[in-house]
């Protein structure tokens, strides 16, 4: 219909941003079910998955992941690479974990002390 926005135009795609530069598309796991499902059942990671958690696991996953743990201001506290079928050490001061494909955080140059944001 003319003059009417499509459903796709109503959806804002969140992005992972550092220093004003878009690093990847972001998916935010807001509900308990989304957090529980996480990356399980996927063959790869497209962009990043953001979860409000202090630790993650790759039990039942087919691939390793990178995880950046962020504080309440989005400052990176720690970056880990987690092989498949492992449980991470908790990062007690973290308020969010950002998961992506293994090697991606290094490719983006993400290090502790950087600030990441979801826009």
Beta strands, then each sheet from edge to edge (+ up, - down):
strand 1: 15-18
strand 2: 21-29
strand 3: 48-51
strand 4: 65-70
strand 5: 76-82
strand 6: 96-101
strand 7: 116-118
sheet 1: 5+ 4- 6+ 3- 2- 1+ 7-
end
